[in-house]
Amino acid sequence: MSDVEILLQVDAGQTPPGTTAVFIDEEDSLGRWVGFALSLGAISGAVACAWAGVHPAAITLLLLAGGLFGIQATPTLPTGDERPIKRQVAVMTPTAIILRDDQGLHTWQLTDLERVVAESYNRQYLLMLIDRSGHEYALQPIHFRRGERLRALIDQRLRALRVRSL
């Protein structure tokens, strides 16, 4: 089955046997919930301070903080130009990694990869795929739903491939 056929099946919601689809999720739901909780906490603190008769400047600062956290917790709507035509996804097949992102379609054969390394560069967490010739390819798993599992999945497949080749 070709890479395109696998992607079409994943897009249709039918993940082929032996493959794992990891969708890129640009929305940070945990960060939004934390912002919402901080917003509620700041507004509740402002109400408590007003009830206790605290200086109006402190109440104003708490209300401003609550408003800013509320804005941070509110999702923004992308403009028509920013919406991707297809969902961005990483697909792990038994023999390859297929990645469709905003840069296009990329494929790495597991037999060509030496290892996978997690790195931090310029305040971004990257997943580096290193092939047998030493070339590095950067993925950003922080944007993937279940992205923390992506390195473990690749490691597992690489180890299984090495065991079979011995």
C-alpha positions as CSV (number, residue, x, y, z in Angstrom):
1,M,0.0,0.0,0.0
2,S,1.5,3.4,-1.0
3,D,1.9,6.4,1.3
4,V,-0.9,8.3,-0.4
5,E,-3.3,5.3,0.0
6,I,-2.4,5.1,3.7
7,L,-3.0,8.8,4.2
8,L,-6.3,8.6,2.4
9,Q,-7.5,5.8,4.7
10,V,-6.3,7.8,7.8
11,D,-8.2,10.9,6.5
12,A,-11.3,8.7,6.1
13,G,-11.0,7.6,9.7
14,Q,-9.9,4.1,8.9
15,T,-6.4,3.5,10.2
16,P,-4.9,0.4,8.5
17,P,-3.8,-2.5,10.7
18,G,-0.3,-2.0,12.1
19,T,-0.3,1.7,11.7
20,T,-0.6,4.5,14.2
21,A,-1.9,8.0,13.3
22,V,-0.7,10.9,15.4
23,F,-2.6,14.1,14.5
24,I,-1.0,17.5,14.9
25,D,-3.0,19.4,17.4
26,E,-2.2,23.1,17.4
27,E,-4.7,23.8,20.2
28,D,-3.2,23.5,23.7
29,S,-6.3,22.5,25.7
30,L,-4.4,22.2,29.0
31,G,-3.0,25.7,28.6
32,R,-6.5,27.0,27.9
33,W,-7.9,25.3,31.0
34,V,-5.1,26.7,33.2
35,G,-5.8,30.2,31.7
36,F,-9.5,29.8,32.4
37,A,-8.8,28.7,36.0
38,L,-6.4,31.6,36.6
39,S,-9.0,34.0,35.2
40,L,-11.7,32.7,37.5
41,G,-9.3,32.8,40.4
42,A,-8.3,36.4,39.7
43,I,-11.9,37.5,39.3
44,S,-13.0,35.7,42.5
45,G,-10.1,37.4,44.3
46,A,-11.3,40.7,43.1
47,V,-14.8,40.0,44.3
48,A,-13.4,38.9,47.7
49,C,-11.2,42.0,47.9
50,A,-14.2,44.2,47.1
51,W,-16.3,42.5,49.8
52,A,-13.4,42.9,52.3
53,G,-13.0,46.6,51.5
54,V,-9.5,46.4,50.1
55,H,-8.1,49.4,48.2
56,P,-9.7,49.8,44.7
57,A,-6.3,49.7,42.9
58,A,-5.8,46.0,44.1
59,I,-9.3,45.2,42.9
60,T,-8.6,46.8,39.5
61,L,-5.3,44.9,39.1
62,L,-7.0,41.6,39.9
63,L,-9.8,42.3,37.4
64,L,-7.2,43.2,34.7
65,A,-5.3,40.0,35.4
66,G,-8.5,38.0,35.2
67,G,-9.4,39.7,31.9
68,L,-6.0,39.0,30.5
69,F,-6.1,35.3,31.5
70,G,-9.6,35.1,30.1
71,I,-8.3,36.4,26.7
72,Q,-5.4,34.0,26.8
73,A,-7.9,31.1,27.4
74,T,-10.2,32.1,24.6
75,P,-9.4,30.3,21.3
76,T,-8.9,32.5,18.2
77,L,-10.4,31.7,14.9
78,P,-8.0,31.3,12.0
79,T,-8.5,33.3,8.9
80,G,-9.3,31.5,5.7
81,D,-5.7,31.6,4.5
82,E,-4.4,29.9,7.7
83,R,-6.7,26.9,7.6
84,P,-5.0,23.8,6.3
85,I,-6.6,21.9,3.5
86,K,-5.8,18.6,5.0
87,R,-5.3,17.7,8.7
88,Q,-1.6,17.6,9.6
89,V,-0.7,14.1,10.7
90,A,2.2,11.7,11.4
91,V,1.5,8.1,10.4
92,M,3.7,5.2,11.8
93,T,3.5,2.2,9.5
94,P,5.4,-1.0,10.2
95,T,8.1,0.1,7.8
96,A,8.0,3.9,7.5
97,I,7.1,7.2,9.1
98,I,4.8,9.4,6.9
99,L,4.4,13.1,7.9
100,R,2.1,15.6,6.3
101,D,2.5,19.1,7.7
102,D,2.5,22.6,6.5
103,Q,5.8,21.9,4.6
104,G,4.3,19.1,2.6
105,L,4.6,15.3,2.6
106,H,7.7,13.6,4.0
107,T,8.5,9.9,4.3
108,W,11.3,8.1,6.2
109,Q,11.9,4.4,5.9
110,L,12.7,2.8,9.2
111,T,15.5,0.9,7.7
112,D,17.2,4.2,6.8
113,L,16.9,5.6,10.4
114,E,19.6,5.1,13.0
115,R,18.0,6.6,16.0
116,V,15.6,9.2,17.4
117,V,16.6,11.9,19.9
118,A,14.6,14.5,21.8
119,E,16.3,17.9,21.9
120,S,15.5,21.5,22.9
121,Y,16.6,24.2,20.5
122,N,15.7,27.9,20.8
123,R,13.0,27.2,23.4
124,Q,11.4,24.6,21.1
125,Y,11.2,20.9,21.9
126,L,12.2,18.9,18.8
127,L,12.3,15.3,17.9
128,M,15.3,14.6,15.7
129,L,15.2,11.7,13.3
130,I,18.8,10.7,12.5
131,D,19.4,8.5,9.5
132,R,22.4,6.2,8.9
133,S,24.4,8.8,7.0
134,G,24.1,11.3,10.0
135,H,21.5,13.6,8.5
136,E,19.0,15.0,11.0
137,Y,15.4,15.8,10.4
138,A,13.5,17.8,13.0
139,L,9.9,17.1,14.1
140,Q,8.1,19.2,16.6
141,P,6.2,16.6,18.8
142,I,5.0,19.3,21.2
143,H,2.3,20.1,18.6
144,F,1.1,16.6,18.2
145,R,-1.8,15.2,20.2
146,R,-0.2,12.2,21.9
147,G,3.1,13.7,20.8
148,E,4.9,12.6,23.9
149,R,4.3,9.0,22.7
150,L,5.8,9.7,19.2
151,R,9.4,9.1,20.3
152,A,8.4,5.9,22.2
153,L,6.6,4.6,19.1
154,I,9.6,5.3,16.8
155,D,12.0,3.7,19.3
156,Q,9.8,0.7,19.6
157,R,9.6,0.2,15.8
158,L,13.4,0.8,15.4
159,R,14.2,-1.8,18.1
160,A,11.8,-4.3,16.6
161,L,13.4,-3.8,13.2
162,R,16.9,-4.3,14.6
163,V,15.8,-7.5,16.3
164,R,14.3,-8.9,13.1
165,S,17.5,-8.1,11.2
166,L,19.7,-10.0,13.6
